[in-house]
Amino acid sequence: MKIQVIIKVPDCDIDDGNLYDENFVAYQKEKGGKIVFRPYNNVEEYRFSTNIPVQLEAFQEGELLIVDEDGREVSGKRRKANQWFVEYKEFDIKDLDKAIKLAIKLEEEKK
């Protein structure tokens, strides 16, 4: 296993290289009349609810990924950074502290 730190993502206003399509449905909560949005889970929800197509960022600058030997995230959505227009730096698992320091540095630079 290796660790990847996302060091650069495309500007979403210009380039779609870090965006993926998602569909959300709106649910009316009974208490307080609030509306909650969440990804739809089945076709019936999709057909009988308010469908909201959106584009979301696949990666964030400073994000840490633990990846397998093929470069695919071992948990979560099983993303693969080299299939997107993002830049990343890869570390051996023994260099976890270096990867964390880089991720923290990138997060601080965003502020």
Z-matrix of the N, CA and C atoms (Angstrom, degrees):
N
C 1 1.456
C 2 1.520 1 109.66
N 3 1.314 2 113.64 1 153.48
C 4 1.465 3 121.74 2 178.88
C 5 1.523 4 108.33 3 -133.54
N 6 1.329 5 114.40 4 170.69
C 7 1.457 6 120.95 5 176.97
C 8 1.520 7 107.50 6 -121.42
N 9 1.318 8 116.06 7 133.60
C 10 1.458 9 121.38 8 175.67
C 11 1.524 10 108.69 9 -115.81
N 12 1.326 11 115.10 10 138.68
C 13 1.457 12 121.61 11 173.42
C 14 1.518 13 106.68 12 -114.82
N 15 1.325 14 116.35 13 123.04
C 16 1.466 15 120.69 14 178.41
C 17 1.527 16 107.05 15 -73.85
N 18 1.342 17 116.29 16 118.67
C 19 1.464 18 119.50 17 -175.49
C 20 1.529 19 112.99 18 -104.88
N 21 1.335 20 117.21 19 -18.94
C 22 1.466 21 118.95 20 178.90
C 23 1.523 22 109.44 21 -155.00
N 24 1.326 23 115.54 22 135.52
C 25 1.470 24 121.57 23 175.56
C 26 1.522 25 107.95 24 -123.58
N 27 1.330 26 117.63 25 151.89
C 28 1.465 27 120.09 26 178.71
C 29 1.525 28 111.31 27 -66.26
N 30 1.314 29 115.48 28 156.54
C 31 1.460 30 121.80 29 173.86
C 32 1.526 31 107.79 30 -72.55
N 33 1.314 32 116.72 31 115.61
C 34 1.477 33 120.82 32 -174.69
C 35 1.520 34 113.02 33 -63.64
N 36 1.323 35 118.05 34 -23.14
C 37 1.462 36 120.10 35 178.90
C 38 1.532 37 111.99 36 -74.03
N 39 1.321 38 116.20 37 -20.20
C 40 1.455 39 120.73 38 -175.76
C 41 1.526 40 112.27 39 -110.78
N 42 1.326 41 116.75 40 -41.72
C 43 1.463 42 122.25 41 -170.06
C 44 1.528 43 109.82 42 -126.19
N 45 1.317 44 117.32 43 132.66
C 46 1.458 45 122.09 44 179.09
C 47 1.531 46 112.80 45 -86.38
N 48 1.310 47 118.93 46 9.36
C 49 1.457 48 122.33 47 -172.93
C 50 1.511 49 116.18 48 -66.70
N 51 1.338 50 118.05 49 -3.32
C 52 1.461 51 121.08 50 178.52
C 53 1.528 52 110.32 51 -130.48
N 54 1.322 53 117.60 52 20.17
C 55 1.463 54 121.09 53 -177.45
C 56 1.522 55 110.98 54 -115.18
N 57 1.329 56 115.44 55 142.47
C 58 1.462 57 119.67 56 173.41
C 59 1.519 58 108.74 57 -129.28
N 60 1.321 59 115.66 58 155.66
C 61 1.457 60 121.95 59 -177.92
C 62 1.524 61 110.33 60 -85.78
N 63 1.306 62 115.44 61 138.53
C 64 1.464 63 122.07 62 176.90
C 65 1.521 64 107.55 63 -141.42
N 66 1.299 65 117.20 64 148.73
C 67 1.458 66 121.95 65 175.20
C 68 1.519 67 108.78 66 -115.30
N 69 1.304 68 116.11 67 130.18
C 70 1.455 69 121.88 68 177.02
C 71 1.517 70 109.02 69 -112.33
N 72 1.312 71 115.89 70 153.90
C 73 1.456 72 121.12 71 173.01
C 74 1.523 73 107.76 72 -119.62
N 75 1.306 74 115.27 73 149.04
C 76 1.461 75 121.36 74 -178.98
C 77 1.524 76 109.01 75 -100.90
N 78 1.317 77 115.94 76 133.09
C 79 1.462 78 122.11 77 177.25
C 80 1.522 79 108.42 78 -120.93
N 81 1.308 80 116.49 79 136.13
C 82 1.462 81 121.52 80 176.89
C 83 1.527 82 107.48 81 -88.34
N 84 1.332 83 116.03 82 119.47
C 85 1.461 84 119.74 83 175.84
C 86 1.515 85 108.96 84 -76.75
N 87 1.311 86 116.51 85 142.00
C 88 1.464 87 120.32 86 -178.15
C 89 1.522 88 111.88 87 -69.91
N 90 1.315 89 117.52 88 -41.43
C 91 1.464 90 120.02 89 -178.15
C 92 1.523 91 109.49 90 -87.56
N 93 1.287 92 116.76 91 123.03
C 94 1.452 93 121.46 92 176.11
C 95 1.516 94 114.77 93 81.70
N 96 1.314 95 118.39 94 -5.79
C 97 1.456 96 121.23 95 177.38
C 98 1.514 97 114.99 96 65.71
N 99 1.331 98 118.26 97 20.14
C 100 1.462 99 120.81 98 -179.98
C 101 1.523 100 110.57 99 -75.37
N 102 1.325 101 114.76 100 152.58
C 103 1.458 102 120.72 101 176.77
C 104 1.527 103 107.96 102 -105.80
N 105 1.320 104 116.22 103 132.42
C 106 1.457 105 122.58 104 179.57
C 107 1.520 106 107.81 105 -113.77
N 108 1.318 107 116.60 106 137.27
C 109 1.465 108 121.78 107 178.24
C 110 1.518 109 108.63 108 -111.76
N 111 1.324 110 116.39 109 135.74
C 112 1.458 111 119.88 110 174.63
C 113 1.517 112 108.87 111 -153.54
N 114 1.351 113 116.78 112 158.45
C 115 1.462 114 118.71 113 177.70
C 116 1.527 115 110.06 114 -60.79
N 117 1.320 116 115.56 115 142.81
C 118 1.462 117 117.76 116 -179.23
C 119 1.529 118 109.16 117 -77.13
N 120 1.334 119 115.73 118 148.45
C 121 1.460 120 121.25 119 -175.79
C 122 1.520 121 113.87 120 -105.47
N 123 1.309 122 117.58 121 -21.45
C 124 1.462 123 118.30 122 179.22
C 125 1.527 124 109.79 123 -151.18
N 126 1.308 125 115.20 124 167.86
C 127 1.467 126 121.11 125 -174.58
C 128 1.523 127 111.51 126 -63.47
N 129 1.313 128 118.48 127 -37.01
C 130 1.469 129 120.86 128 -179.29
C 131 1.530 130 110.52 129 -61.62
N 132 1.329 131 117.13 130 -44.54
C 133 1.468 132 120.00 131 176.85
C 134 1.523 133 110.51 132 -59.08
N 135 1.314 134 115.18 133 -42.15
C 136 1.461 135 121.38 134 -176.41
C 137 1.530 136 110.87 135 -63.97
N 138 1.322 137 117.24 136 -42.42
C 139 1.464 138 120.94 137 -176.53
C 140 1.521 139 113.14 138 -73.23
N 141 1.316 140 117.83 139 -34.71
C 142 1.458 141 120.53 140 -172.11
C 143 1.528 142 113.29 141 -105.95
N 144 1.306 143 117.90 142 13.82
C 145 1.455 144 121.77 143 179.27
C 146 1.521 145 109.49 144 -124.29
N 147 1.300 146 115.23 145 170.25
C 148 1.453 147 120.60 146 174.66
C 149 1.520 148 108.14 147 -74.53
N 150 1.307 149 117.46 148 113.02
C 151 1.456 150 122.79 149 -178.62
C 152 1.524 151 109.68 150 -88.99
N 153 1.316 152 116.81 151 129.02
C 154 1.456 153 121.42 152 -179.78
C 155 1.526 154 108.53 153 -125.53
N 156 1.333 155 117.86 154 101.88
C 157 1.463 156 119.36 155 177.32
C 158 1.528 157 109.99 156 -77.11
N 159 1.308 158 116.36 157 133.27
C 160 1.464 159 121.52 158 179.43
C 161 1.523 160 109.36 159 -137.25
N 162 1.313 161 115.17 160 164.20
C 163 1.455 162 121.18 161 170.90
C 164 1.522 163 107.11 162 -116.05
N 165 1.317 164 115.86 163 131.64
C 166 1.458 165 122.13 164 -178.59
C 167 1.515 166 109.79 165 -119.53
N 168 1.327 167 115.85 166 153.87
C 169 1.458 168 120.25 167 177.00
C 170 1.525 169 109.37 168 -74.23
N 171 1.327 170 115.91 169 134.24
C 172 1.461 171 120.63 170 179.14
C 173 1.523 172 110.96 171 -77.19
N 174 1.322 173 118.09 172 -36.55
C 175 1.463 174 122.86 173 -176.60
C 176 1.518 175 110.69 174 -134.64
N 177 1.308 176 116.46 175 153.83
C 178 1.460 177 123.73 176 175.64
C 179 1.523 178 108.30 177 -117.79
N 180 1.312 179 116.92 178 144.01
C 181 1.457 180 120.76 179 174.62
C 182 1.519 181 109.39 180 -59.99
N 183 1.335 182 116.42 181 134.74
C 184 1.458 183 121.16 182 179.87
C 185 1.520 184 113.89 183 89.61
N 186 1.321 185 116.96 184 -2.28
C 187 1.463 186 120.79 185 -179.44
C 188 1.531 187 110.22 186 -72.46
N 189 1.332 188 115.66 187 139.52
C 190 1.465 189 122.56 188 176.43
C 191 1.520 190 109.66 189 -101.33
N 192 1.327 191 116.43 190 133.72
C 193 1.460 192 121.29 191 176.43
C 194 1.521 193 108.84 192 -124.73
N 195 1.307 194 117.03 193 134.41
C 196 1.459 195 121.00 194 169.59
C 197 1.521 196 105.14 195 -96.83
N 198 1.335 197 116.09 196 121.95
C 199 1.463 198 120.73 197 -172.96
C 200 1.527 199 111.03 198 -121.45
N 201 1.337 200 114.96 199 155.50
C 202 1.460 201 120.88 200 176.82
C 203 1.525 202 109.82 201 -84.39
N 204 1.328 203 116.31 202 -172.34
C 205 1.466 204 120.84 203 -176.66
C 206 1.529 205 112.91 204 -65.41
N 207 1.335 206 118.12 205 -17.98
C 208 1.462 207 121.76 206 176.53
C 209 1.523 208 113.07 207 -92.46
N 210 1.336 209 117.42 208 0.50
C 211 1.461 210 120.87 209 -179.98
C 212 1.517 211 113.85 210 83.05
N 213 1.340 212 117.12 211 15.22
C 214 1.467 213 121.24 212 -179.73
C 215 1.524 214 109.18 213 -99.73
N 216 1.310 215 115.04 214 136.16
C 217 1.463 216 122.88 215 177.91
C 218 1.537 217 109.31 216 -52.74
N 219 1.345 218 116.99 217 133.24
C 220 1.464 219 119.59 218 -174.86
C 221 1.525 220 112.97 219 -81.48
N 222 1.325 221 118.02 220 -15.41
C 223 1.464 222 119.90 221 178.58
C 224 1.526 223 109.15 222 -138.20
N 225 1.301 224 115.72 223 -177.70
C 226 1.459 225 119.88 224 178.03
C 227 1.514 226 112.21 225 68.45
N 228 1.323 227 116.05 226 -129.76
C 229 1.470 228 121.36 227 -175.54
C 230 1.523 229 113.23 228 -85.88
N 231 1.331 230 117.55 229 -1.46
C 232 1.475 231 122.77 230 178.79
C 233 1.534 232 111.62 231 59.47
N 234 1.340 233 114.63 232 40.20
C 235 1.464 234 119.95 233 179.55
C 236 1.528 235 110.46 234 -67.90
N 237 1.317 236 115.29 235 161.98
C 238 1.456 237 122.41 236 178.97
C 239 1.535 238 107.04 237 -134.49
N 240 1.325 239 116.36 238 105.02
C 241 1.468 240 121.43 239 -171.56
C 242 1.522 241 112.82 240 -58.17
N 243 1.329 242 117.98 241 -33.76
C 244 1.468 243 118.40 242 -176.92
C 245 1.525 244 113.13 243 -74.11
N 246 1.326 245 118.12 244 -0.47
C 247 1.463 246 121.06 245 174.43
C 248 1.530 247 111.71 246 -98.07
N 249 1.325 248 116.33 247 4.92
C 250 1.456 249 122.04 248 -179.57
C 251 1.521 250 108.45 249 -123.47
N 252 1.335 251 115.57 250 167.27
C 253 1.460 252 120.16 251 178.50
C 254 1.522 253 109.96 252 -89.61
N 255 1.325 254 115.47 253 58.87
C 256 1.458 255 121.94 254 176.94
C 257 1.522 256 107.87 255 -122.71
N 258 1.318 257 115.07 256 157.35
C 259 1.457 258 119.81 257 175.49
C 260 1.519 259 108.08 258 -108.56
N 261 1.326 260 115.96 259 144.49
C 262 1.458 261 119.96 260 -179.76
C 263 1.517 262 109.65 261 -146.02
N 264 1.311 263 114.71 262 159.39
C 265 1.456 264 121.31 263 175.06
C 266 1.520 265 106.46 264 -116.26
N 267 1.329 266 116.07 265 134.27
C 268 1.462 267 120.49 266 -175.94
C 269 1.529 268 110.32 267 -106.26
N 270 1.319 269 115.44 268 138.71
C 271 1.454 270 123.00 269 -179.61
C 272 1.523 271 109.62 270 -125.82
N 273 1.329 272 116.19 271 150.22
C 274 1.464 273 119.98 272 168.53
C 275 1.517 274 108.47 273 -68.87
N 276 1.307 275 116.49 274 154.29
C 277 1.462 276 120.83 275 -177.58
C 278 1.528 277 110.81 276 -60.58
N 279 1.324 278 117.49 277 -29.03
C 280 1.471 279 120.81 278 179.38
C 281 1.534 280 111.73 279 -69.05
N 282 1.320 281 116.84 280 -17.24
C 283 1.467 282 121.58 281 179.75
C 284 1.524 283 112.09 282 -100.42
N 285 1.307 284 116.29 283 31.16
C 286 1.466 285 121.39 284 -179.33
C 287 1.522 286 111.78 285 -54.35
N 288 1.332 287 117.25 286 -41.32
C 289 1.469 288 119.73 287 -178.98
C 290 1.524 289 112.05 288 -61.62
N 291 1.334 290 117.82 289 -37.62
C 292 1.473 291 121.14 290 177.32
C 293 1.531 292 110.65 291 -65.79
N 294 1.325 293 116.13 292 -41.32
C 295 1.464 294 120.59 293 179.32
C 296 1.525 295 110.51 294 -63.62
N 297 1.318 296 116.85 295 -42.33
C 298 1.471 297 120.95 296 179.47
C 299 1.521 298 110.36 297 -64.37
N 300 1.321 299 117.37 298 -42.78
C 301 1.479 300 120.58 299 179.09
C 302 1.527 301 111.00 300 -61.24
N 303 1.333 302 116.81 301 -41.12
C 304 1.467 303 120.07 302 178.06
C 305 1.522 304 110.41 303 -65.03
N 306 1.321 305 117.47 304 -43.88
C 307 1.465 306 120.99 305 179.60
C 308 1.527 307 110.74 306 -61.18
N 309 1.321 308 117.42 307 -42.71
C 310 1.474 309 121.54 308 178.38
C 311 1.517 310 109.98 309 -63.37
N 312 1.328 311 117.35 310 -43.78
C 313 1.468 312 121.39 311 178.89
C 314 1.532 313 111.06 312 -59.03
N 315 1.327 314 116.49 313 -44.72
C 316 1.467 315 120.35 314 179.08
C 317 1.514 316 111.92 315 -64.32
N 318 1.321 317 117.43 316 -39.34
C 319 1.467 318 121.25 317 177.87
C 320 1.528 319 110.70 318 -64.67
N 321 1.321 320 116.92 319 -41.57
C 322 1.467 321 120.12 320 179.96
C 323 1.520 322 111.62 321 -66.87
N 324 1.327 323 117.78 322 -34.21
C 325 1.469 324 121.96 323 179.22
C 326 1.520 325 111.80 324 -67.75
N 327 1.329 326 117.65 325 -24.82
C 328 1.468 327 120.80 326 179.33
C 329 1.520 328 112.14 327 -72.67
N 330 1.309 329 117.03 328 -23.93
C 331 1.480 330 120.95 329 -175.42
C 332 1.487 331 112.95 330 -76.28
